[in-house]
C-alpha cells in the first residue's frame, strides 16, 4: 500500500516581498565572491541590495 509522502501533501506557499521605497518586487540572487556563495536580496525597480528581504524595512 503506497501512499503519498508527507512532503508531497503540504501546500507550497511562496511569499512575495515588496520594497517599501519604490514598490518593486524583491528577488533573491546568489553571487560568487572571494570563493564563497553569497545570497543577497535585490529590488527589481530601484536595484537596492540587502542581505535578506526583511532588511528592507
Secondary structure, DSSP 4 states (H G I P E B T S, - for coil): -----HHHHSPP-PPPEE-TTT-PEEEEEEEEETTEEEEEEEETTT--EESSGGGG-
